[in-house]
Amino acid sequence: MTDTRLDVAETLKTLPAWRPHDDDRAAISRSLKFADFNAAFGFMTRVALMADKMDHHPEWSNVYDRVEVLLTTHDADGVTDKDVTLARFIDRAAADMGAIS
């Protein structure tokens, strides 16, 4: 069973902190900044636990206090409800953990 691909522009209307990814892929991304490395790593750990439960994993990177997140559903070759659900969780986790941006 494949997830239904969503329109990125329409999806982003409900996710104001996210933006379309810069390359040709149908994906959404968000940049986050935290107080320090420990806060950024703690955030990533919290998201990793949820992503594992969902069996839907972000593409991301971390440099000191910054975390870059990209969400897309590879099987659907685009953004699906799985990405929206994880993006909303990421938004809540970022707010709870004091993300600066």
C-alpha positions as CSV (number, residue, x, y, z in Angstrom):
1,M,0.0,0.0,0.0
2,T,1.4,3.4,-1.0
3,D,0.6,6.7,0.7
4,T,-1.1,9.4,-1.3
5,R,1.1,12.2,-2.4
6,L,0.0,15.7,-1.3
7,D,0.5,19.0,-2.9
8,V,3.5,20.7,-1.2
9,A,2.1,24.3,-1.6
10,E,-1.2,23.3,0.0
11,T,0.5,21.3,2.7
12,L,2.7,24.2,3.7
13,K,-0.3,26.4,4.4
14,T,-0.8,24.3,7.5
15,L,2.9,24.2,8.4
16,P,4.1,27.8,8.6
17,A,7.6,26.9,10.0
18,W,8.3,24.7,7.0
19,R,9.3,25.5,3.4
20,P,9.6,23.6,0.2
21,H,12.9,22.0,-0.2
22,D,15.4,23.7,-2.5
23,D,16.0,21.0,-5.0
24,D,13.7,19.3,-7.5
25,R,12.4,16.8,-5.0
26,A,8.8,17.0,-3.6
27,A,9.9,17.6,0.0
28,I,9.5,20.0,2.9
29,S,12.3,21.2,5.2
30,R,12.9,23.2,8.3
31,S,15.9,24.7,9.9
32,L,16.1,24.8,13.7
33,K,18.5,26.4,16.2
34,F,18.8,25.5,19.8
35,A,20.7,26.9,22.8
36,D,23.6,24.5,22.4
37,F,24.6,21.0,21.1
38,N,23.0,19.2,24.0
39,A,19.6,20.8,23.3
40,A,19.9,20.0,19.6
41,F,20.9,16.4,20.2
42,G,18.1,16.0,22.8
43,F,15.6,17.3,20.2
44,M,16.9,14.8,17.6
45,T,16.7,12.0,20.1
46,R,13.0,12.8,20.9
47,V,12.2,13.0,17.2
48,A,14.1,9.8,16.4
49,L,12.0,7.9,18.9
50,M,8.8,9.1,17.3
51,A,10.1,8.5,13.8
52,D,11.0,4.9,14.7
53,K,7.5,4.3,16.1
54,M,6.1,5.7,12.9
55,D,8.6,3.8,10.7
56,H,9.1,7.1,8.9
57,H,12.5,8.6,9.2
58,P,13.6,12.2,8.4
59,E,16.7,13.1,6.4
60,W,18.5,15.5,8.7
61,S,21.9,16.9,9.8
62,N,23.2,18.5,12.9
63,V,26.0,20.9,13.3
64,Y,26.5,22.1,16.9
65,D,23.3,23.9,17.8
66,R,21.6,23.6,14.4
67,V,19.4,20.9,13.0
68,E,18.3,20.7,9.4
69,V,15.3,18.5,8.7
70,L,13.9,17.3,5.3
71,L,10.7,15.2,5.1
72,T,9.5,13.2,2.1
73,T,8.0,9.8,1.6
74,H,10.3,7.9,-0.7
75,D,7.7,5.3,-1.7
76,A,5.3,8.0,-2.8
77,D,8.1,10.2,-4.3
78,G,6.7,13.2,-2.4
79,V,5.0,14.6,0.7
80,T,2.3,12.5,2.3
81,D,0.3,12.5,5.5
82,K,3.2,10.7,7.2
83,D,5.4,13.8,6.6
84,V,2.7,16.1,7.9
85,T,2.2,14.0,11.1
86,L,6.0,14.0,11.7
87,A,6.3,17.7,10.9
88,R,3.7,18.6,13.4
89,F,5.4,16.4,16.0
90,I,8.7,18.1,15.2
91,D,7.1,21.5,15.6
92,R,5.7,20.6,19.1
93,A,9.0,19.0,20.1
94,A,11.0,22.1,19.0
95,A,8.7,24.4,20.9
96,D,8.9,22.2,24.0
97,M,12.7,22.1,23.8
98,G,13.2,25.8,23.3
99,A,14.1,26.0,19.6
100,I,15.1,29.5,18.7
101,S,14.0,29.2,15.1
